[in-house]
Amino acid sequence: MKANTLIAAGAACLMLGASSLAGAAERGWYLGLSGGETRSDLGGSDLDSTWSSQGFTASSSVDSTDNGWKLYAGYNYSKYFAVEGGWVDLGKVSFNSTVSAAPAGYSAGTLNGDVKTKGGVFLDAVGKLPLQNNFSVFGKLGLYDIETELNASGTSGTVNNSETRAGYKYGVGAGYDFARNLGARLEWERFNKVGDKNKTGEADIDLLSVGLTYKF
């Protein structure tokens, strides 16, 4: 199933399921913006395997943390359930690779660069539990469609690969409402198996973020 078809099918299922929920008084649209730290589980040995699939023999070190952000919109079907979607950027993993053997057109030497998520879309079903004093907790499960790029250069040559993949994501968080229309969030999300093992490296990427939401 193509990535866009998967996202569209997921949206249709979520909307149909949500249409039967009660709580009209709690319904309404909201917007949000969050930012924080990303952490990838792409390790040096994982990247070495990616290089191997492209004909290189390499030893790599990586910096797996960066900054990420997301912009999203959602609709509360009740105080217990919402659907939200938006755009997310999961940052990059920087690396340094020492190449001991290379395919035709390249040479032994170095390849330095990064594996970067160019950003992509996501769609989540959100289950919420209101607490006392304007606090709440929530869990989410959803889909993503994200482009990943590997860009490297050095004495061995230049390598540029990209891949767009769809997959699933999940997360948990807590919220606090300052006022009727304004709230804050702290949340953790995992984007499962972002990228391609053979072209860009594949990794689970975590986003730990804080942000604000505005309810209409």
C-alpha positions as CSV (number, residue, x, y, z in Angstrom):
1,M,0.0,0.0,0.0
2,K,1.5,3.4,-1.0
3,A,2.3,5.9,1.8
4,N,-0.4,8.4,0.8
5,T,-3.0,5.7,0.5
6,L,-2.1,4.4,4.0
7,I,-2.5,7.9,5.6
8,A,-5.8,8.5,3.8
9,A,-7.2,5.1,4.9
10,G,-6.2,5.7,8.4
11,A,-7.8,9.2,8.4
12,A,-11.1,7.7,7.1
13,C,-11.1,5.0,9.8
14,L,-10.4,7.4,12.6
15,M,-13.2,9.8,11.4
16,L,-15.7,7.1,11.1
17,G,-14.9,5.7,14.5
18,A,-15.0,9.1,16.2
19,S,-18.4,10.0,14.7
20,S,-20.2,7.8,17.1
21,L,-18.7,9.4,20.3
22,A,-20.7,11.5,22.6
23,G,-19.7,14.7,24.4
24,A,-20.9,17.5,22.0
25,A,-20.2,20.1,24.7
26,E,-16.5,19.1,24.6
27,R,-16.1,19.2,20.9
28,G,-14.0,21.7,19.0
29,W,-10.9,22.5,17.0
30,Y,-7.4,23.3,18.3
31,L,-3.9,24.2,17.1
32,G,-0.6,23.4,18.6
33,L,3.1,24.0,18.3
34,S,5.8,21.9,20.1
35,G,9.5,21.6,20.1
36,G,12.2,19.6,21.9
37,E,14.9,16.9,21.6
38,T,15.0,14.0,19.2
39,R,17.0,10.8,19.8
40,S,17.6,8.2,17.1
41,D,18.7,4.6,17.8
42,L,20.8,4.6,14.6
43,G,24.2,3.4,15.8
44,G,27.6,3.2,14.2
45,S,27.2,-0.5,13.4
46,D,23.8,0.2,11.8
47,L,25.3,2.8,9.6
48,D,28.1,0.5,8.7
49,S,25.5,-2.0,7.5
50,T,24.0,0.7,5.3
51,W,27.4,1.5,3.8
52,S,28.0,-2.2,3.2
53,S,24.8,-2.5,1.2
54,Q,26.2,0.3,-1.1
55,G,29.6,-1.4,-1.5
56,F,31.6,0.4,1.2
57,T,33.5,-1.2,4.1
58,A,33.4,1.5,6.8
59,S,33.6,2.1,10.6
60,S,31.3,4.9,11.8
61,S,30.6,7.0,14.8
62,V,27.3,8.9,15.2
63,D,25.8,11.7,17.2
64,S,22.2,10.5,17.8
65,T,20.6,13.6,19.4
66,D,19.2,16.8,17.8
67,N,16.3,19.2,17.9
68,G,12.8,18.6,16.5
69,W,9.5,20.3,16.3
70,K,5.9,19.8,15.1
71,L,2.9,21.9,14.0
72,Y,-0.5,20.3,14.3
73,A,-4.2,20.7,14.3
74,G,-6.8,18.6,16.0
75,Y,-10.5,18.1,16.7
76,N,-11.9,17.1,20.1
77,Y,-14.8,14.7,19.7
78,S,-15.3,14.6,23.4
79,K,-13.2,15.2,26.5
80,Y,-11.9,11.6,26.1
81,F,-11.0,11.4,22.4
82,A,-9.5,13.5,19.7
83,V,-7.9,13.2,16.2
84,E,-4.9,15.3,15.3
85,G,-2.5,15.6,12.5
86,G,0.2,17.9,11.2
87,W,3.8,18.3,10.1
88,V,6.9,17.1,12.0
89,D,10.6,17.5,11.6
90,L,12.7,15.0,13.6
91,G,16.1,16.6,13.1
92,K,19.2,14.7,12.1
93,V,21.9,12.2,13.0
94,S,25.5,13.4,12.3
95,F,28.2,10.9,11.5
96,N,31.9,10.3,10.7
97,S,32.8,7.2,8.7
98,T,36.3,5.9,7.9
99,V,36.2,3.9,4.7
100,S,38.7,1.1,4.2
101,A,37.2,-0.3,0.9
102,A,34.9,1.4,-1.6
103,P,33.0,0.5,-4.8
104,A,34.0,1.7,-8.3
105,G,34.0,5.5,-8.6
106,Y,35.0,5.9,-4.9
107,S,38.1,5.4,-2.8
108,A,39.2,4.6,0.7
109,G,39.2,7.6,3.0
110,T,36.4,9.4,4.9
111,L,32.7,10.1,4.5
112,N,31.2,12.7,6.9
113,G,27.7,14.0,6.9
114,D,24.2,13.4,8.4
115,V,21.0,11.4,8.1
116,K,18.3,14.0,8.2
117,T,14.5,13.8,8.3
118,K,13.3,16.3,5.7
119,G,10.0,16.4,7.6
120,G,6.6,14.7,6.9
121,V,3.0,14.4,7.9
122,F,1.4,12.4,10.7
123,L,-2.1,11.5,11.9
124,D,-3.0,10.4,15.4
125,A,-5.9,9.0,17.4
126,V,-5.6,10.5,20.9
127,G,-7.2,9.0,24.0
128,K,-7.4,11.5,27.0
129,L,-8.1,11.2,30.7
130,P,-9.1,14.5,32.5
131,L,-7.7,14.9,36.0
132,Q,-8.3,17.5,38.7
133,N,-7.0,21.1,38.7
134,N,-7.0,21.4,34.8
135,F,-4.5,18.6,34.4
136,S,-4.9,15.7,31.9
137,V,-2.9,12.7,30.6
138,F,-3.2,11.2,27.2
139,G,-2.0,8.4,24.9
140,K,-1.8,8.3,21.1
141,L,-1.4,5.9,18.2
142,G,-1.0,7.0,14.6
143,L,0.6,6.9,11.2
144,Y,3.4,9.0,9.6
145,D,4.8,9.6,6.1
146,I,8.3,11.0,6.3
147,E,11.2,11.7,3.9
148,T,14.8,10.8,5.1
149,E,18.0,11.9,3.4
150,L,21.6,10.6,3.8
151,N,24.2,13.2,2.6
152,A,27.9,12.5,3.0
153,S,31.1,13.9,1.5
154,G,34.8,13.4,2.2
155,T,38.0,12.0,0.7
156,S,36.1,8.9,-0.4
157,G,33.6,11.0,-2.6
158,T,30.0,12.2,-2.3
159,V,26.9,10.2,-1.5
160,N,23.3,11.5,-1.5
161,N,20.4,9.1,-1.0
162,S,16.7,9.8,0.0
163,E,13.7,7.7,0.8
164,T,10.1,8.4,1.8
165,R,8.4,5.8,4.0
166,A,5.1,5.4,5.9
167,G,4.9,3.7,9.3
168,Y,3.3,3.9,12.7
169,K,4.0,6.0,15.8
170,Y,2.8,6.1,19.4
171,G,3.2,8.3,22.5
172,V,2.1,9.5,25.9
173,G,1.9,12.9,27.5
174,A,0.4,15.2,30.0
175,G,-1.4,18.5,29.6
176,Y,-2.4,21.6,31.7
177,D,-5.0,24.2,30.8
178,F,-4.1,27.7,31.8
179,A,-7.4,29.0,30.6
180,R,-10.4,27.9,28.6
181,N,-8.6,28.3,25.3
182,L,-4.9,28.0,26.1
183,G,-3.0,25.0,27.4
184,A,0.5,23.4,27.6
185,R,1.8,19.9,26.8
186,L,4.7,17.7,27.7
187,E,4.9,14.5,25.5
188,W,7.0,11.7,24.3
189,E,6.5,10.1,20.9
190,R,8.2,7.3,19.1
191,F,8.3,7.1,15.3
192,N,8.9,3.5,14.4
193,K,11.4,2.4,11.7
194,V,12.0,5.8,9.9
195,G,14.1,5.6,6.8
196,D,15.5,2.7,4.7
197,K,18.1,0.2,5.9
198,N,20.0,0.1,2.6
199,K,19.8,3.7,1.4
200,T,19.6,6.0,4.4
201,G,19.8,3.9,7.5
202,E,16.7,2.9,9.5
203,A,15.9,3.9,13.0
204,D,13.3,4.4,15.7
205,I,13.3,8.1,16.5
206,D,12.0,9.6,19.8
207,L,10.7,13.1,20.1
208,L,10.4,14.6,23.7
209,S,8.7,18.0,23.4
210,V,6.9,20.8,25.2
211,G,4.4,23.1,23.5
212,L,1.3,25.2,23.6
213,T,-2.2,24.5,22.3
214,Y,-5.0,26.9,21.5
215,K,-8.6,25.8,21.4
216,F,-11.2,27.5,19.3
